[in-house]
Amino acid sequence: MMKESLLELTRQLLDKKTVKKETVKDYNDRIKELEAQIAACVKE
């Protein structure tokens, strides 16, 4: 993936507006999903 994609994933991870719309469990699941995507980017 492109570096821009990694930055976008990080931005999503830190986006406080997203947190307000989701329950804690949904947010934790989202963090795990984004961390997995970020890890995949780093490996490439």
PDB file with one MODEL, atoms N, CA, C and O in Angstrom:
MODEL        1
ATOM      1  N   MET A   1       0.834  -1.200   0.000  1.00  0.00           N
ATOM      2  CA  MET A   1       0.000   0.000   0.000  1.00  0.00           C
ATOM      3  C   MET A   1       0.869   1.250   0.000  1.00  0.00           C
ATOM      4  O   MET A   1       2.046   1.223   0.360  1.00  0.00           O
ATOM      5  N   MET A   2       0.259   2.320  -0.407  1.00  0.00           N
ATOM      6  CA  MET A   2       0.955   3.597  -0.450  1.00  0.00           C
ATOM      7  C   MET A   2       1.066   4.188   0.952  1.00  0.00           C
ATOM      8  O   MET A   2       0.270   3.878   1.838  1.00  0.00           O
ATOM      9  N   LYS A   3       2.060   5.035   1.131  1.00  0.00           N
ATOM     10  CA  LYS A   3       2.235   5.711   2.417  1.00  0.00           C
ATOM     11  C   LYS A   3       0.990   6.522   2.782  1.00  0.00           C
ATOM     12  O   LYS A   3       0.626   6.615   3.954  1.00  0.00           O
ATOM     13  N   GLU A   4       0.337   7.110   1.768  1.00  0.00           N
ATOM     14  CA  GLU A   4      -0.869   7.890   2.005  1.00  0.00           C
ATOM     15  C   GLU A   4      -1.967   7.024   2.635  1.00  0.00           C
ATOM     16  O   GLU A   4      -2.714   7.486   3.497  1.00  0.00           O
ATOM     17  N   SER A   5      -2.054   5.775   2.197  1.00  0.00           N
ATOM     18  CA  SER A   5      -3.049   4.857   2.757  1.00  0.00           C
ATOM     19  C   SER A   5      -2.774   4.609   4.235  1.00  0.00           C
ATOM     20  O   SER A   5      -3.699   4.568   5.047  1.00  0.00           O
ATOM     21  N   LEU A   6      -1.516   4.447   4.575  1.00  0.00           N
ATOM     22  CA  LEU A   6      -1.130   4.241   5.974  1.00  0.00           C
ATOM     23  C   LEU A   6      -1.517   5.459   6.808  1.00  0.00           C
ATOM     24  O   LEU A   6      -2.035   5.321   7.917  1.00  0.00           O
ATOM     25  N   LEU A   7      -1.267   6.633   6.277  1.00  0.00           N
ATOM     26  CA  LEU A   7      -1.640   7.860   6.984  1.00  0.00           C
ATOM     27  C   LEU A   7      -3.153   7.970   7.135  1.00  0.00           C
ATOM     28  O   LEU A   7      -3.645   8.412   8.173  1.00  0.00           O
ATOM     29  N   GLU A   8      -3.886   7.572   6.107  1.00  0.00           N
ATOM     30  CA  GLU A   8      -5.348   7.616   6.164  1.00  0.00           C
ATOM     31  C   GLU A   8      -5.884   6.655   7.225  1.00  0.00           C
ATOM     32  O   GLU A   8      -6.798   6.998   7.974  1.00  0.00           O
ATOM     33  N   LEU A   9      -5.315   5.455   7.285  1.00  0.00           N
ATOM     34  CA  LEU A   9      -5.738   4.489   8.309  1.00  0.00           C
ATOM     35  C   LEU A   9      -5.467   5.029   9.709  1.00  0.00           C
ATOM     36  O   LEU A   9      -6.282   4.873  10.619  1.00  0.00           O
ATOM     37  N   THR A  10      -4.317   5.660   9.865  1.00  0.00           N
ATOM     38  CA  THR A  10      -3.971   6.236  11.168  1.00  0.00           C
ATOM     39  C   THR A  10      -4.941   7.352  11.529  1.00  0.00           C
ATOM     40  O   THR A  10      -5.369   7.471  12.677  1.00  0.00           O
ATOM     41  N   ARG A  11      -5.280   8.163  10.542  1.00  0.00           N
ATOM     42  CA  ARG A  11      -6.235   9.252  10.776  1.00  0.00           C
ATOM     43  C   ARG A  11      -7.586   8.694  11.223  1.00  0.00           C
ATOM     44  O   ARG A  11      -8.203   9.211  12.154  1.00  0.00           O
ATOM     45  N   GLN A  12      -8.033   7.640  10.554  1.00  0.00           N
ATOM     46  CA  GLN A  12      -9.298   7.003  10.926  1.00  0.00           C
ATOM     47  C   GLN A  12      -9.234   6.474  12.360  1.00  0.00           C
ATOM     48  O   GLN A  12     -10.187   6.596  13.129  1.00  0.00           O
ATOM     49  N   LEU A  13      -8.107   5.895  12.690  1.00  0.00           N
ATOM     50  CA  LEU A  13      -7.919   5.331  14.022  1.00  0.00           C
ATOM     51  C   LEU A  13      -8.046   6.414  15.096  1.00  0.00           C
ATOM     52  O   LEU A  13      -8.558   6.164  16.188  1.00  0.00           O
ATOM     53  N   LEU A  14      -7.578   7.606  14.773  1.00  0.00           N
ATOM     54  CA  LEU A  14      -7.559   8.702  15.742  1.00  0.00           C
ATOM     55  C   LEU A  14      -8.759   9.644  15.634  1.00  0.00           C
ATOM     56  O   LEU A  14      -8.875  10.602  16.397  1.00  0.00           O
ATOM     57  N   ASP A  15      -9.653   9.360  14.674  1.00  0.00           N
ATOM     58  CA  ASP A  15     -10.777  10.252  14.415  1.00  0.00           C
ATOM     59  C   ASP A  15     -11.802  10.210  15.549  1.00  0.00           C
ATOM     60  O   ASP A  15     -12.543   9.236  15.688  1.00  0.00           O
ATOM     61  N   LYS A  16     -11.839  11.264  16.352  1.00  0.00           N
ATOM     62  CA  LYS A  16     -12.730  11.295  17.518  1.00  0.00           C
ATOM     63  C   LYS A  16     -14.209  11.338  17.128  1.00  0.00           C
ATOM     64  O   LYS A  16     -15.052  10.872  17.894  1.00  0.00           O
ATOM     65  N   LYS A  17     -14.542  11.881  15.968  1.00  0.00           N
ATOM     66  CA  LYS A  17     -15.931  11.910  15.525  1.00  0.00           C
ATOM     67  C   LYS A  17     -16.472  10.493  15.366  1.00  0.00           C
ATOM     68  O   LYS A  17     -17.640  10.230  15.653  1.00  0.00           O
ATOM     69  N   THR A  18     -15.628   9.597  14.913  1.00  0.00           N
ATOM     70  CA  THR A  18     -16.025   8.206  14.725  1.00  0.00           C
ATOM     71  C   THR A  18     -16.346   7.557  16.074  1.00  0.00           C
ATOM     72  O   THR A  18     -17.292   6.777  16.182  1.00  0.00           O
ATOM     73  N   VAL A  19     -15.565   7.877  17.086  1.00  0.00           N
ATOM     74  CA  VAL A  19     -15.732   7.273  18.403  1.00  0.00           C
ATOM     75  C   VAL A  19     -17.130   7.556  18.967  1.00  0.00           C
ATOM     76  O   VAL A  19     -17.761   6.668  19.539  1.00  0.00           O
ATOM     77  N   LYS A  20     -17.601   8.768  18.808  1.00  0.00           N
ATOM     78  CA  LYS A  20     -18.890   9.165  19.366  1.00  0.00           C
ATOM     79  C   LYS A  20     -20.058   8.376  18.783  1.00  0.00           C
ATOM     80  O   LYS A  20     -21.075   8.185  19.449  1.00  0.00           O
ATOM     81  N   LYS A  21     -19.913   7.918  17.541  1.00  0.00           N
ATOM     82  CA  LYS A  21     -20.998   7.212  16.865  1.00  0.00           C
ATOM     83  C   LYS A  21     -21.021   5.718  17.171  1.00  0.00           C
ATOM     84  O   LYS A  21     -21.989   5.033  16.839  1.00  0.00           O
ATOM     85  N   GLU A  22     -19.974   5.210  17.795  1.00  0.00           N
ATOM     86  CA  GLU A  22     -19.849   3.768  17.993  1.00  0.00           C
ATOM     87  C   GLU A  22     -19.792   3.420  19.481  1.00  0.00           C
ATOM     88  O   GLU A  22     -19.387   4.232  20.313  1.00  0.00           O
ATOM     89  N   THR A  23     -20.200   2.214  19.787  1.00  0.00           N
ATOM     90  CA  THR A  23     -20.049   1.742  21.152  1.00  0.00           C
ATOM     91  C   THR A  23     -18.574   1.421  21.385  1.00  0.00           C
ATOM     92  O   THR A  23     -17.792   1.357  20.436  1.00  0.00           O
ATOM     93  N   VAL A  24     -18.201   1.222  22.624  1.00  0.00           N
ATOM     94  CA  VAL A  24     -16.807   0.896  22.954  1.00  0.00           C
ATOM     95  C   VAL A  24     -16.382  -0.389  22.265  1.00  0.00           C
ATOM     96  O   VAL A  24     -15.266  -0.479  21.753  1.00  0.00           O
ATOM     97  N   LYS A  25     -17.264  -1.388  22.246  1.00  0.00           N
ATOM     98  CA  LYS A  25     -16.922  -2.658  21.610  1.00  0.00           C
ATOM     99  C   LYS A  25     -16.681  -2.459  20.110  1.00  0.00           C
ATOM    100  O   LYS A  25     -15.705  -2.968  19.559  1.00  0.00           O
ATOM    101  N   ASP A  26     -17.570  -1.724  19.463  1.00  0.00           N
ATOM    102  CA  ASP A  26     -17.409  -1.440  18.027  1.00  0.00           C
ATOM    103  C   ASP A  26     -16.091  -0.719  17.787  1.00  0.00           C
ATOM    104  O   ASP A  26     -15.373  -1.024  16.835  1.00  0.00           O
ATOM    105  N   TYR A  27     -15.776   0.237  18.653  1.00  0.00           N
ATOM    106  CA  TYR A  27     -14.546   1.003  18.504  1.00  0.00           C
ATOM    107  C   TYR A  27     -13.321   0.106  18.686  1.00  0.00           C
ATOM    108  O   TYR A  27     -12.359   0.206  17.924  1.00  0.00           O
ATOM    109  N   ASN A  28     -13.356  -0.766  19.687  1.00  0.00           N
ATOM    110  CA  ASN A  28     -12.238  -1.693  19.912  1.00  0.00           C
ATOM    111  C   ASN A  28     -12.049  -2.629  18.722  1.00  0.00           C
ATOM    112  O   ASN A  28     -10.919  -2.903  18.317  1.00  0.00           O
ATOM    113  N   ASP A  29     -13.150  -3.119  18.163  1.00  0.00           N
ATOM    114  CA  ASP A  29     -13.086  -3.972  16.971  1.00  0.00           C
ATOM    115  C   ASP A  29     -12.481  -3.197  15.802  1.00  0.00           C
ATOM    116  O   ASP A  29     -11.668  -3.724  15.043  1.00  0.00           O
ATOM    117  N   ARG A  30     -12.891  -1.942  15.674  1.00  0.00           N
ATOM    118  CA  ARG A  30     -12.376  -1.086  14.604  1.00  0.00           C
ATOM    119  C   ARG A  30     -10.868  -0.865  14.758  1.00  0.00           C
ATOM    120  O   ARG A  30     -10.127  -0.914  13.776  1.00  0.00           O
ATOM    121  N   ILE A  31     -10.423  -0.623  15.982  1.00  0.00           N
ATOM    122  CA  ILE A  31      -8.992  -0.440  16.237  1.00  0.00           C
ATOM    123  C   ILE A  31      -8.223  -1.689  15.813  1.00  0.00           C
ATOM    124  O   ILE A  31      -7.195  -1.588  15.143  1.00  0.00           O
ATOM    125  N   LYS A  32      -8.715  -2.860  16.198  1.00  0.00           N
ATOM    126  CA  LYS A  32      -8.037  -4.115  15.840  1.00  0.00           C
ATOM    127  C   LYS A  32      -7.961  -4.274  14.323  1.00  0.00           C
ATOM    128  O   LYS A  32      -6.928  -4.670  13.783  1.00  0.00           O
ATOM    129  N   GLU A  33      -9.052  -3.965  13.650  1.00  0.00           N
ATOM    130  CA  GLU A  33      -9.104  -4.069  12.189  1.00  0.00           C
ATOM    131  C   GLU A  33      -8.108  -3.101  11.540  1.00  0.00           C
ATOM    132  O   GLU A  33      -7.373  -3.480  10.628  1.00  0.00           O
ATOM    133  N   LEU A  34      -8.087  -1.859  12.014  1.00  0.00           N
ATOM    134  CA  LEU A  34      -7.176  -0.870  11.452  1.00  0.00           C
ATOM    135  C   LEU A  34      -5.720  -1.208  11.766  1.00  0.00           C
ATOM    136  O   LEU A  34      -4.840  -1.015  10.927  1.00  0.00           O
ATOM    137  N   GLU A  35      -5.468  -1.711  12.971  1.00  0.00           N
ATOM    138  CA  GLU A  35      -4.100  -2.114  13.323  1.00  0.00           C
ATOM    139  C   GLU A  35      -3.618  -3.227  12.402  1.00  0.00           C
ATOM    140  O   GLU A  35      -2.457  -3.239  11.993  1.00  0.00           O
ATOM    141  N   ALA A  36      -4.509  -4.165  12.076  1.00  0.00           N
ATOM    142  CA  ALA A  36      -4.157  -5.249  11.158  1.00  0.00           C
ATOM    143  C   ALA A  36      -3.826  -4.689   9.778  1.00  0.00           C
ATOM    144  O   ALA A  36      -2.865  -5.126   9.145  1.00  0.00           O
ATOM    145  N   GLN A  37      -4.617  -3.724   9.309  1.00  0.00           N
ATOM    146  CA  GLN A  37      -4.363  -3.095   8.006  1.00  0.00           C
ATOM    147  C   GLN A  37      -3.043  -2.324   8.023  1.00  0.00           C
ATOM    148  O   GLN A  37      -2.279  -2.370   7.060  1.00  0.00           O
ATOM    149  N   ILE A  38      -2.783  -1.622   9.113  1.00  0.00           N
ATOM    150  CA  ILE A  38      -1.527  -0.872   9.248  1.00  0.00           C
ATOM    151  C   ILE A  38      -0.342  -1.831   9.247  1.00  0.00           C
ATOM    152  O   ILE A  38       0.666  -1.572   8.590  1.00  0.00           O
ATOM    153  N   ALA A  39      -0.459  -2.935   9.978  1.00  0.00           N
ATOM    154  CA  ALA A  39       0.606  -3.940  10.007  1.00  0.00           C
ATOM    155  C   ALA A  39       0.870  -4.498   8.610  1.00  0.00           C
ATOM    156  O   ALA A  39       2.021  -4.715   8.231  1.00  0.00           O
ATOM    157  N   ALA A  40      -0.195  -4.727   7.851  1.00  0.00           N
ATOM    158  CA  ALA A  40      -0.057  -5.217   6.479  1.00  0.00           C
ATOM    159  C   ALA A  40       0.673  -4.185   5.617  1.00  0.00           C
ATOM    160  O   ALA A  40       1.500  -4.548   4.780  1.00  0.00           O
ATOM    161  N   CYS A  41       0.374  -2.920   5.816  1.00  0.00           N
ATOM    162  CA  CYS A  41       1.055  -1.849   5.066  1.00  0.00           C
ATOM    163  C   CYS A  41       2.551  -1.827   5.383  1.00  0.00           C
ATOM    164  O   CYS A  41       3.389  -1.682   4.493  1.00  0.00           O
ATOM    165  N   VAL A  42       2.859  -1.969   6.639  1.00  0.00           N
ATOM    166  CA  VAL A  42       4.259  -1.914   7.075  1.00  0.00           C
ATOM    167  C   VAL A  42       5.065  -3.065   6.489  1.00  0.00           C
ATOM    168  O   VAL A  42       6.231  -2.893   6.133  1.00  0.00           O
ATOM    169  N   LYS A  43       4.446  -4.240   6.389  1.00  0.00           N
ATOM    170  CA  LYS A  43       5.134  -5.418   5.841  1.00  0.00           C
ATOM    171  C   LYS A  43       5.493  -5.267   4.368  1.00  0.00           C
ATOM    172  O   LYS A  43       6.495  -5.809   3.904  1.00  0.00           O
ATOM    173  N   GLU A  44       4.653  -4.516   3.632  1.00  0.00           N
ATOM    174  CA  GLU A  44       4.863  -4.373   2.180  1.00  0.00           C
ATOM    175  C   GLU A  44       6.044  -3.477   1.848  1.00  0.00           C
ATOM    176  O   GLU A  44       6.346  -3.261   0.674  1.00  0.00           O
TER     177      GLU A  44
ENDMDL
END
